[in-house]
Amino acid sequence: TRLVAPVNGVIGFVPYVVGEVTTASGAQGGITVLPDGPIEVVASFAESDAAKIVVGSPATITFDALAGERAEGTVVSIDPVGTTSNSGLITYGVRVQVIDTPTTVREGMTASVAVLVDEAIDVLVVPQSAVTGTGNRAAVLVKRTEGAETSTDKVQVVLGLQGDAGVEITAGVDEGDVLVIPSADDVSFPEGGVPGSESDDGPFGDSNGGGDES
């Protein structure tokens, strides 16, 4: 008997041994062939994220087992039908072709995929944690200093693109304004500012706008 693979590649796994009896249904599974050509990664995205992804979108891939290794990729297909988990979460499989795969990457490794869906250059960006509310109710706390006195004002802002860590501000504050990050216990912006905000001078306290957003 001669088995012919449908594609050129390298045999990755053979679930049979010489002399073993198998069945026509192949309950043990077939021989795995690793096709020649670029490696592809399949990642699951929630429906709200998958709706923003299109074929051709650029992506960045990192590998759990390879610290510091990353590669660029391109979305080549998106599942037309979603998969529903036991918890009711709907996800869509997105296939990404990896460009210039690091030589240390092996078939079957776990990878994480970030897809760029929109981009804004030279815009005002602040940390997500500095903004409370959404839509036309979004606001930030701005620290004002007049002489020896310091006050905290609640300022309504207009949001632009929102990324994993930062959000674009299109109106409401200016570059150079000092923002106060609300504490987890107080996100309602009480009169007088957030308790303890006067001492928020550490790396996560005050924040100046400016930068790129993706």
Helices and strands as residue ranges (DSSP letters): E 9-13, E 32-35, E 40-46, H 47-50, E 58-63, E 66-78, E 83-84, E 90-99, E 111-115, E 120-123, E 125-127, G 128-130, G 135-137, E 139-146, E 149-156, E 158-162, E 166-171, E 178-180, G 197-199, E 206-208, E 211-213
